Structure formats: structure tokens, C-alpha cells
Amino acid sequence: AAGGGLEFLAALGKAAGDAVGGRLEALRAQSRRMTGMLSALLDYASVTRKTDAIAPVDTARMIRAIVGSVHVPPGFRVLIEGTWPTFETAAAPLDLVLRNLVDNAVKHHDREDGTLRLTARVEDSAVVFEVADDGPGIRPEHRDAVFLPFRKLAPERGTTGEVMGLALGRRTVEGLGGRIGVALLVGRPVGRP
């Protein structure tokens, strides 16, 4: 209903002149942004209440599909390494978390020719997934803040979205009994084996 009212106002604005039309277009953009934020907030609030079916998930196939669907700049390298097991879990939440981590690593990288290293391994009774890149990193004092809803550390080049990916990821992982965090890899350049 709000969209229809804004369309009507936009038509009136065009008739009234460019200044009014420009302000109404800004109002429409702000309305779309707020709608997106509300949708993201509803997703965040309901993420731990969803009941997803537990089934065997081929994580190697999943990560290849995720990498194939995320926009990766032509000069960017994505390395998939380690042991990507098939195990019983909820596929949709795992896909959501891995997709958000991969997307963020690419989107927030400071170069078009970066390297992203995706690694999985089985450790005791857990599967550990690592998403590492050779980008600017996250300063230690901001490592918890990146997981808060609507928190953006710095304006990115041409990025859009509601800034909920990592917050949704943390809530999803912790709701399923896992852990997620940010670590600094020291002594092993991400772009080299």
C-alpha cells in the first residue's frame, strides 16, 4: 500500500517540478531501504525458531554451488581446500552461513585481484569451516561488532544490502549449538599454499 501511495506522490512531484520529484524519489528510496531492513530484522528474529529437516549434506557440492553463485571479480582467486565431508545437518542454515561468509569476504575485499581460501576439516566430532582472504582484515576491536545486526564498519565500494548477513550467520550457528568468530591468520599467506 505504501508503494502505491509513493507512486502517486511521485507522479504529483513530476507535475510539480524537478525539486519536488527529486525529494519524493529520495523518500521512495528510503522507504525501500526501511522495508528491506524490517524484512532482515524479521529473518533475524525468527532464525532460531525455524525447523529445518536434518539430512545428509554434501558440503563439497554445497561450497562449489555457493562459489558459482556469488559474484567473484574476474581477477579474484577462490581456493577450495581440505576435507569437505558429507554429514547430517540442516542444509538451508549451513548454506546461509557459508554463503554469507563467502559473499562478505569477496564484497569487503579491498582489491579486485584478491584470494579467498575456503577450507573444511573434521575435528573430533565437529566440522570446522574457515573462510580466509588476503584483504584488509578486521581490526581486533571490531571482531565482535561485525556480528551485530545493522552494523557496518566502513562504507564499501558499491555494496548494497541490509547488513544482516553475519548477524544472521552467528544467530544461526549458535542456535544449532556451534560457534562462529573472526580470527587473524599469522604466518600463512592466504594466497599461497
C-alpha positions as CSV (number, residue, x, y, z in Angstrom):
1,A,0.0,0.0,0.0
2,A,2.8,2.4,0.8
3,G,4.4,1.8,-2.6
4,G,1.2,2.8,-4.4
5,G,0.9,6.0,-2.3
6,L,4.5,6.8,-3.1
7,E,3.9,6.2,-6.8
8,F,1.0,8.6,-6.7
9,L,3.2,11.2,-4.9
10,A,6.0,10.7,-7.4
11,A,3.6,11.4,-10.2
12,L,2.4,14.6,-8.4
13,G,6.1,15.5,-7.8
14,K,6.9,15.3,-11.6
15,A,3.9,17.5,-12.3
16,A,5.1,20.0,-9.6
17,G,8.7,20.2,-10.7
18,D,12.1,18.6,-10.5
19,A,12.9,19.7,-7.0
20,V,9.8,18.1,-5.5
21,G,10.2,15.0,-7.7
22,G,13.8,14.5,-6.5
23,R,12.7,14.7,-2.9
24,L,9.9,12.2,-3.5
25,E,12.3,9.8,-5.2
26,A,14.6,10.1,-2.2
27,L,11.6,9.3,0.0
28,R,10.8,6.2,-2.1
29,A,14.4,5.0,-1.8
30,Q,14.4,5.4,1.9
31,S,11.0,3.6,2.1
32,R,12.6,0.6,0.1
33,R,15.6,0.6,2.4
34,M,13.4,0.6,5.5
35,T,11.3,-2.3,4.1
36,G,14.4,-4.3,3.5
37,M,15.7,-3.6,7.0
38,L,12.4,-4.7,8.5
39,S,12.4,-7.9,6.4
40,A,16.0,-8.6,7.5
41,L,15.1,-7.9,11.2
42,L,12.2,-10.4,10.9
43,D,14.5,-13.0,9.4
44,Y,17.0,-12.4,12.3
45,A,14.3,-12.7,14.9
46,S,12.9,-15.9,13.6
47,V,16.1,-17.7,12.5
48,T,16.3,-19.9,15.7
49,R,12.6,-20.8,15.5
50,K,12.8,-22.4,12.1
51,T,12.7,-26.2,12.0
52,D,14.8,-27.5,9.1
53,A,15.0,-31.1,8.2
54,I,18.2,-32.9,9.1
55,A,19.6,-34.8,6.2
56,P,22.9,-35.8,4.7
57,V,24.6,-32.7,3.2
58,D,27.5,-32.9,0.7
59,T,29.4,-29.9,1.8
60,A,31.9,-30.1,-1.1
61,R,29.0,-29.8,-3.6
62,M,27.4,-27.1,-1.5
63,I,30.5,-24.9,-1.4
64,R,31.1,-25.3,-5.1
65,A,27.5,-24.2,-5.8
66,I,27.9,-21.2,-3.4
67,V,31.1,-20.1,-5.1
68,G,29.5,-20.5,-8.5
69,S,26.6,-18.3,-7.5
70,V,28.5,-15.4,-5.7
71,H,29.8,-12.6,-7.9
72,V,33.5,-13.0,-7.9
73,P,35.6,-10.4,-9.8
74,P,37.5,-11.8,-12.8
75,G,41.0,-11.4,-11.2
76,F,39.9,-12.9,-7.9
77,R,41.1,-16.5,-7.0
78,V,39.0,-18.8,-4.9
79,L,40.8,-21.9,-3.4
80,I,38.7,-24.7,-2.0
81,E,40.8,-26.9,0.2
82,G,40.7,-29.5,2.9
83,T,38.2,-32.3,3.6
84,W,34.6,-31.2,2.8
85,P,32.6,-34.0,4.3
86,T,29.1,-35.3,3.8
87,F,27.3,-35.2,7.2
88,E,23.8,-35.0,8.7
89,T,22.8,-31.4,9.3
90,A,20.2,-28.8,8.3
91,A,21.2,-27.8,4.7
92,A,19.5,-24.4,4.5
93,P,21.1,-22.8,7.6
94,L,24.5,-24.2,6.6
95,D,24.1,-22.8,3.1
96,L,23.0,-19.4,4.5
97,V,26.0,-19.2,6.8
98,L,28.6,-20.3,4.2
99,R,27.1,-18.1,1.5
100,N,27.2,-15.0,3.8
101,L,30.8,-15.7,4.8
102,V,31.9,-16.1,1.2
103,D,29.9,-13.1,-0.1
104,N,31.3,-10.9,2.7
105,A,34.9,-12.0,2.0
106,V,34.6,-11.0,-1.6
107,K,32.4,-7.9,-1.2
108,H,34.5,-6.4,1.5
109,H,37.9,-7.1,0.0
110,D,39.9,-4.1,-0.9
111,R,41.2,-5.4,-4.3
112,E,39.7,-7.0,-7.5
113,D,42.6,-9.5,-7.6
114,G,42.4,-11.0,-4.1
115,T,42.5,-14.5,-3.0
116,L,39.8,-16.4,-0.9
117,R,40.7,-19.7,0.7
118,L,37.8,-21.9,1.8
119,T,38.8,-24.8,4.0
120,A,36.9,-27.6,5.8
121,R,38.2,-30.2,8.2
122,V,36.8,-32.7,10.7
123,E,38.0,-32.1,14.2
124,D,36.8,-34.5,16.9
125,S,33.1,-34.7,16.4
126,A,32.8,-31.3,14.7
127,V,33.3,-29.9,11.2
128,V,35.3,-26.7,11.1
129,F,34.9,-24.3,8.1
130,E,37.3,-21.5,7.5
131,V,36.9,-18.6,5.1
132,A,40.1,-16.6,4.8
133,D,41.2,-13.9,2.5
134,D,44.1,-11.6,1.8
135,G,42.1,-8.4,2.2
136,P,42.4,-5.7,4.8
137,G,41.1,-7.8,7.7
138,I,39.0,-6.8,10.7
139,R,40.7,-4.9,13.5
140,P,40.7,-6.8,16.8
141,E,38.4,-4.2,18.5
142,H,35.8,-4.7,15.7
143,R,35.7,-8.5,15.6
144,D,32.6,-8.9,17.8
145,A,30.8,-5.8,16.2
146,V,30.7,-7.4,12.7
147,F,28.2,-9.9,14.1
148,L,25.8,-7.3,15.4
149,P,22.6,-6.5,13.4
150,F,22.8,-3.4,11.1
151,R,26.5,-2.9,11.9
152,K,28.7,-1.7,9.1
153,L,32.3,-0.9,9.8
154,A,33.0,1.2,6.8
155,P,31.2,2.2,3.6
156,E,32.1,-0.3,0.9
157,R,32.6,0.3,-2.8
158,G,29.3,-0.3,-4.5
159,T,27.8,-2.7,-1.9
160,T,24.2,-2.9,-1.0
161,G,22.2,-4.9,1.5
162,E,20.8,-4.7,4.9
163,V,24.0,-5.5,6.8
164,M,22.5,-8.6,8.5
165,G,24.5,-11.4,6.9
166,L,27.0,-12.0,9.7
167,A,24.4,-11.4,12.4
168,L,22.1,-14.0,10.8
169,G,25.1,-16.3,10.5
170,R,26.0,-16.0,14.1
171,R,22.5,-16.5,15.4
172,T,22.0,-19.5,13.1
173,V,25.3,-21.2,14.1
174,E,24.8,-20.6,17.8
175,G,21.1,-21.7,17.6
176,L,22.4,-25.0,16.3
177,G,25.0,-25.3,19.0
178,G,28.0,-24.2,17.0
179,R,30.5,-21.3,17.3
180,I,31.5,-18.6,14.8
181,G,34.1,-15.9,15.1
182,V,36.9,-13.9,13.4
183,A,40.5,-14.9,13.7
184,L,43.7,-13.5,12.3
185,L,45.9,-16.0,10.4
186,V,49.5,-15.3,11.1
187,G,52.4,-16.7,9.2
188,R,50.5,-18.3,6.3
189,P,49.8,-16.0,3.4
190,V,46.2,-16.7,2.2
191,G,47.1,-16.6,-1.5
192,R,49.9,-19.1,-1.3
193,P,49.8,-22.8,-0.3
